[in-house]
Amino acid sequence: MEHEELTEKIDAYLEDNWETMVDDITTLVRIPSFEELDKAADGAPFGPGPKEALTAALKLAGDMGFATHDAEGYIGFADFPGESDTQLGIIGHMDVVPAGPGWTFEPYAVTRKEGYLVGRGTLDDKGPSVVALHAMKFWKDLQDAGEVPPFPYTIRFLFGANEESGMADVAYYHKHYEDPAFLFTPDAEFPVCYGEKGGYDGVIASKPIVDRVVLEFTGGAATNAVPGIAEAVVKADAASLPNTDRITVTADGEGRAKLTAAGKGAHASTPDEGVNAIGLIVDYLLEHDLCTADERAFFELDQKLLNHTDGSGIGIKSSDEYFGPLTVIGGTIKIEDDRFVQTLDSRFPTSITADEINERLRQLTDEIGGTFENTLLMVPFLVKPDSPVIQALLNAYNEATGEDAKPFTMGGGTYAREFKSGASFGPEKPWIKDPEWVGMMHGPDEGVSEDLLKQSFKIYALTLDKLMQLDLQ
């Protein structure tokens, strides 16, 4: 089919079916599908919400005429058979994070306002999944009408149920099924992400320090985020300690002072956007000598971690041609069993290994009598940008948008890295600013532009055509 005729048919399908797509998104958004392990049951390993959303998604696909399968509630899929068993995959997820506080719209409903759909999951990932599923139906309708021949490959649409809290859904899938030859997930940014940095979490702990100057120290809520707030209580006269532009000193009883640091939160993959509140307090403690010798040894090591997000402070600075520089942040701190316990998160390129990071951090903690433990490891994931599959996605995007965009890599992680060959592929466009009342994914008032979803449908429809023209055998 000629390109002009194809785009006309895509536009016609979109015009005829857009309201149906919105209804389908609404059907899924109504389901509060966050993980509740205390309510897990046979066939619903992540709780009733993810199970209900998975069932609803499979019904949508079944009503479109696709053969569906629920894999014991862990994951489900819908197949669009081609002339061979070789599979191309699409994977979206039906689970969401809890609504949380701060909403001005009903979280588990779709509110339409000024060209936006607002509700939990409209962007992450129910809305994008619905338009990608309809892209598959677009081609099925053409084939059923005899307007185009059957595809050479089978398309399998995977509906995950545990992306937000562990990806046990894909772990189950890998135990029971073979990977598609290539797969994309509509759960990131356009134009196309061809690689995801390695993920590395660890815990640095001091040796036990009983006679401390720092009596309390807390900061951060998650290992994978630059902490915006931290507090410490020290043995000192509060009146003798100065405030700074980011640290407030208050009395906390006789001979005790509380230090409250106001940093700026950020995701661990973009640490330059944040100001580490733990680091602010560590700097203050060292500058004002609010520590014993053993505490100082730990804080000087912690300072090297916290003040150098490129890893240069702790000797793990590295960069490669695909991912650029390594990043590292300290996410949380606490005192446990008289030890200072600092977590860290690193996103690392192919030019350094996890073993090298381990060795360096253990060397540094050994020097102060402390300990180090690696708590999470994901190796870097990369499909080279000039590969035919990445170029197919990129060309579909550029044709649909009229842009000349280039593929990119990122520090975050998606379903794509869990498969042998994959990419994350829209629909976010972070360079386009939404109205202030439209929230981001995972936050209150999560929303997405209807125009963005419509454009995404066109991109995904073109993408399936281009992928089917490749030699994937």
N, C-alpha and C positions, 0 to 999 in steps of 0.2 A: 504494500500500500504506500502510495506517495506521501511524503511528509505533510504537505498541505492538507490532503484529504484526511490523514490521521488526526491532525490537530483539530480539524473541524469536527470530527466525530468525538474527540475528547471533550471539546467545548459543549457539544450537544448533550453528551451524557451528563456533564456537570450541571448544565441548566435544568435538565429533566430530573436529576436525582439529588440536588443539593439539599433540599428540605428533608429527604429521606436520610441523608447522611447526618444531618443535625439531629433528627429523631433517634438514629442509632447511637450517636454520641450521648444523647440524653439518657437513653436506656442504660448505658453503662455507668454514666456519672452518678445516677441515682443510687448506685450500690456502694456503700461505704466499705470498700474492699481492702482495708488495711489488715496487716498480720495480727492475729490473736492466737498465739500458740496455746494458751490455756484453754481454748475452745476447739483445739484441733481434734479431728476424728478420722476414721477410715474414709478415704476418698476426699477428705478436706484437710490436708496436712498443715495448712497455714491458717486454718480457721474458717468460719462460715462466709465471711465477706469475699476473700479471694476465690473461694469455690463458687459462690453465686455469680460473681463477675465472669469467671471462666465459663460457666454454664451459659450465661447470657451471650457471651461472644461467640461461642460455638453454635448457639441457636441462630444468631445473625448469619453466620457463615453457612449453616445448613439450609436456611431459608433462601440463600442465594443459589443453592444447588450444589454446593461443595460437600464432599464426603468428609465427615468430621470424626475426631476421636478424642476422648478425655482420658489422659494417661494418669489415672488414679488421683486426679485432683492436683497433681504437681504441675502439669503443663497440658496443653491441648493443641491440636493442630487441625487445619483444614487443607485438603489436597485438591489441586487443579491438575489432573493428569495430562502429561504430554506424551510424545511418541516414545520416550525412553524413561527409565527409572532415575536417571540423573536428575538431581534436585537443585533448584534455586530456592533459597529460603528468604522469607521475611519474618522478623520476629518483633512483636510488640508485647507490652506487659499490661495486664489487667489489674494488678495490685497498685495501691497508692499509699502515700504516707498519710497518717491521720490528719484531719482538718486542722487541729490546733486552734489557738485563740486568734482574735483580731479580724475575723471576717465581717464584712459589711453586706455581703451577699450570702444566700443560702449555699453552703458548701456542697451538699449532695443534691444538686439540681443544676440545670443549665439555665443561666440568665443571659438573655440576649440584650446587649446595650451598645448602641453606636457602632455596630459592625464587629462586636466582640462576643465570644462565648465565655462566660465566667462560671467556674465550678471546679471542684477538685478532680483532676484527671483530664480536663479539657486540653491541656498541653502535655502532660506527663502521665500516661501515655495513651489515654483512651481516644482522644481526638485524632492524633496522627495515625493510630492503628486503624481506626475506622476508614479514614480516607485511603490508606494503603490497601485495605481489604477491598474497597470499592474499585481501586485501580485493577485489582485482580478480576473482579466481576466485570469490569468494562471489557476486558479481553475475552472472558467467557461468553458474554453476550454476542460479541462479534463472531466468535467461532460457532456458537449455537445457530446463528443466522446464516452461516456459510459464507460470511464476508471475508474471512481470513482462514488460512489452514491451521491445523493444530500446531501448538508449540513443540519444538524438539525436546524440551525438558519439562519435567513436572515442577510446579510451584507448590511449595509447602509453606503455609502461613502458620507460624508458631505463636500461640498465645501463652505468655508466661504468667505465673502467679506469685513470684517471689523475687522480683528484680530489686525491690526497694530494701530488702532486708536479708540478703545473703545469697541469692541466686541458687538456692537449692533446687529450683525448678529445672535449670539447665544441667545441673549435676545429675539429676534423675534421668534427664533425656539422654545424656551421653552414655549412661549405663545400659540403655535399652534400644537406642537407635543410632544410625550412622549420621554424621554431619552432612548437611548439604554441600554441594561443590563450592558454593559461594552464598553468602547471606548478608542482608543489610537490615539495620534496625532504624525505624523512624523515631529516634529517641535521642537526638543531639542537635547539632547545628548544621546548616547548609554552609558551603556547597557540598563537601564530602570530607569526612575525617578518615584517613587511611591508616592511622596509627595511634596507639595510646601508650603513654609512658608506663614503665614498670611501676608497680605500687609496693611500697615498703613501709611497714610500721614497726616501731620498736619501743622499748621501755628502758630508760636509764635510771638507775637507783643509786643513791649514795650508800656508803656504809652506815650502820646504825650510829646515830649521834644523839646521845641522851641529854647532855647538858647543852641545850641550844639557846641561841639568842632569838632565832626565828621560831616562835611557838606554834604558829599556824600559817599555812600557805595553801591557798586554793586558787585555781584559775582554769578557765576553759571548760567547754561542755563536750567537746568531741576531739578525738585525735586528729581528724582530718580537716580541722578548721583553725585559722589564726584566731586566738582568743581575744575578744574585745574587752573583757573584764577580768581582773584578778585582784586578790586581797591577801594581805599578810598581816599577822600580829607579831610584834617584836617587843623584847624587853628594852624599853627606852622611855624617856620623858618626851611625850608628844610635843610639848611646847618648844623643845630644843630642835625639832626637825622641821625643815622648811617644806611648804607645798611647792609643787612644780606645775607646769601647764597641764600635765596629765596625771599627776599623783596628788591625792588629797590625804593629809595626815590628820587623824582625830584621836582623842584619848580613848583608851579602852580599859579603864580601870587604873589603879595606882601602878605606876612604873611600866605601863603597857601602852603601846601606840599601834593604831591600825593604819595600814597603808592601803589605799584604794586606788587602783590604776584604771584609767579609762583609755583603752587602746581603740583599735578599729578592726572589727571582724572581717574575715575574708576566707574564701575557700583555699584549701591547701595547695591546689593546683595553680593558684594565682596569688602567691604570698605578697608580692609587691603592692597589692591593693590594700593591704592591711597594716596595722601597727600592733605588734604583739604585746599584750598587757602583761604577760608573765615576764617578758624581757624588760619591760619598764621597771618592774619591781626589782628584778635581779640587779639591774644597773644601779638602782637607788641603794639597795643593800650594800653593794660593793663600794659605791662612792662614799657612803656615810659610815662604813666599817661596822655595819650592823650584823656581825657574824663572828663565829669562832673560826679558828684555823681550819677545822674540818669542814665547816659550812662554807668557808671561802673557797676551799678546793673544789667543792661541788658547784658552787655558783659560778666560778670562773670557767668551768667546763660548760655549764648550762649557757653562760653568756656567749661562748663561741658558737653554740648551736643556734641560739635565739636571734643573734644579731647578724647572722650571715645566711640568708635564705638560699644562696647558691651553693652551700656546703663547704665553702672555703675555710670557715672557722674550724671545722672538724676534719678537714683533709679529704673530703670526698667530692670536691668540685669536678664537674665533668660535663661534656657537651658532645653532640654528634650532629651530622648533617640533616637528619630527619626530625629530631625532637628538640634540638637546641639544648639549653642548659638544664642540668639537674636542679630541682628545688627541694628544700627541706624546711620544715617548721616544727616548733614545739607546740603541741596542741593543748595538753592539760598538765597540771601539776597538783600534787597533794603530798601530805605527810602520812606515811603508813608504817607502823612498827618502828618509829623513830628514824625512818629513812625518807629522804626526799625522793619522790618518784615522778619523773618527767617522761611523758610520751612524745614520740616524734613521728612525723609522716614525711616520707620522701617520694617524689616522682622522678624516676631516673631513666636516662636514655640508654642506648645500646653500648655506649663507650665505657660503662662501668658495670660490674657484676654485683649481685647481692652478697657474694662471698667477700668481695673487697670491702663493701660497706660494713659487713659484720666484723671483719678483722680490725678495721680502723676504730670502730666504736668500742670494741672490747679492749683494745689497747688503751684507749683514753680512759675508760672506766677502771681498768686494772690499776692505772697510775694513781687513782684517788681511793683505791680500796673498795670501789663500788662494783655494780654488776650491770650487764646489758643483756637484753633478750629481744630477739627478732620475733615479732608477734603476727606479722602478715607479710606475705610475699606474692606478688604477681609479676611475672616476667614481662618485659615490653612486648607489645603486640604491633605487628607491622605488615601491611600489604603494600608493596612498593607503589609509589604514586603513578609510575608509568605503566603499571600492569593493565591489561585490557579491561578487567572488571572495574577498576577505579576510574579509568577513562570513560567507560560506558556511563557510569553514574554522573561523572562530571559533565559529560557532553549533554546528557539529558537535562541537567540543571541549567546549563548555559543556554540551550535551545529554548527552554521554557521561559527563561527570564530575560534573555537578550544580554546577559552579562558575559564577562570574560574572567570568571572566577577561577581560583586555583585551589587545589586540595590542601588540607592542613592536617596537623597532628595536634593532640591535646594531652593534658595531664590527667583528665578524668577517666572514668572507666564505664563502659557500657556492655551490653550483651555481646557486641561484636568480638571482643577479645576472648570470649569463651568458646569460640568456634575456630576451626582450622583456617578459614578464610572468610573475612567479613569486613564490614565498614559500618560506621554510624553515619546516618544520612538524613539530616533535617529533623523537624522542620523549623527549628529556631533560626532567627536572623538577629543576633544581638546588636548589630549596627543600626537596626531600625528601632526607634524609641516608641514605646506604647504610652498611652495616657497614664497619668500618675495613679489613677484608680484601678488600673489593671495590675494584678500581682504576678509574681514569678512562680515557677514551679516550686512546690514544697512550702510556699508561703501562703498567707491569707489572700483571698480574692484572686487565686490563680486564673489566668485567662489567656485566650489566644484569639488573634484576628481571624475572622472568617475569610478574608482575602488571602491570608497566608495559607490557611488550610486548603482553599480552592487551588491556589498555585501549587501546593504540595501534591494534590491529586494529579494535576497535569504532569508534574515531574515524575511521579511514580509510574504513571501509565506509560510515559515515554521510556522510562528506565527498563521496564519489563521487555519492551520491544527490542531495545539495544542489547540487553543481556542474552536474549534468545538468539541473537546473531553471532554469538561468540562460540568458539570451540572449547567446550568444557569437559569433553570426554577424557 
